[in-house]
Amino acid sequence: MRIPWRILYHLIVLPVILILLTGIQTSFWLQLLGPFPTPQLWIVVLTYLITHRPFWISLGMGYLFSVILTGFTAWPFEYILTSAMVLVGVSQLLKDRIYSSGPNYFIALCGWNVFLFHVCYTFLGMLKEDIPFARVSLFDFILSPLLSVLLAFPVFSGLRMLDRIFKEDADLQTGNSIT
């Protein structure tokens, strides 16, 4: 029986990486630096999938990541899902217009996605809540994308290495099947 490595990679390995990076973001970072703005490492992983996978895989992984992230935050699932789908949709539009497989494009898109996430977070908080929980902090708006950009290259290199191990990137970039 042939082991479906690609399916295992997407449904087990990448979610475990997401859980580890989000754990670092939500627990370890707060223990070290307190309320200092955190890099949004889950967005870095989602951006990698958006730039190196077909749209339907990015969409599915955005949904799976939203489900996983509910265990790390008090933010409602609907808001996480809406933000993730906005990130996937806008990034896919950018990918269709402007695309490069190199790290420079990826890093710039990570910064944009983290900024866009903060805009979605603020907008949804002001729109949907009776008492808006989203306060607009210019410090967070600027520093969180910058920190995410700084940590994007190591994450990019690690995910690229995993893609080579699982022989993932070349087939999926051309749009071949996942099975």
Secondary structure, DSSP 4 states (H G I P E B T S, - for coil): ----HHHHIIIIIHHHHHHHHHHIIIIIHHHHHTTSPPP-HHHHHHHHHHHHS-HHHHHHHHHHHHHHHTTT-SS-HHHHHHHHHHHHHHHHHHHHHS---SHHHHHHHHHHHHHHHHHHHHHHHHHH-SS------HHHHHHHHHHHHHHHHHHHHHHHHHHHHTT-HHHHHTT----
